[in-house]
Amino acid sequence: MIDEKDFHKILIPDEIFKSYPMDFPKDDVLNFVKWLSNVVSVPIPEGITSAKDIDDLLRQFDEKGLLLGFSSRTTGRMTFLPRDKLTQDYLVKSYVATVLGNVKLELGKEYFVLAIPRETYLQIGWNGRMVANAISPGNVFFAIDKLDAKIIRIRTGKLKNFKENFQNIIGGNYG
């Protein structure tokens, strides 16, 4: 039997999910995949060896059954949250159960207008989209079509070159 005094034996510290050895995973995909294989307990999809950008890398993993949701980088370094299909299903079911346990809704009859992107690997946006669609499929509308991981990286100051620095300044982030 596991109780709260045993949690330290089974919980993984969140720092592990931002401990990849390179600044930009898409620039060293093979080492990123190697790192990932050491931090997850599920099989890593094979055949991912290069990516044109971070969103392409995330899309490749997703298409092969491993969601790499990411945090918005409040620490300045992306945190990748790997989830296989089973874990994704459990995550959505737990959120749906929480919503339905606190709000009276008519499943399938509710309409959601969300101020989150329709398409993103930003974990909080992914969660919102999946939960709303699980509660009321076909009745979910989004204020934003797409939010790329690259934009999040640029807005948090992890810049690769002059062009990104300029985009960051134009976007109003001078710090």
Buried (B, 14 or more C-beta within 10 A) or exposed (E): EEEEEEEEEEEEEEEBBBEBEEEBBBBBBEEBBEBBEEBBEBEBBEEBEEBEBBBBBBBBBBEEBBBBBBBBBEEEBBBBBBBBEEBBEEBBEEBBEEBEEEEEBEEEEEEBEBEBBBBBBBBEBBBBBBBBBBBBEEBBEBEEEEBBBBBBBBBBEBBEEEEBEEBBEEEEEEE
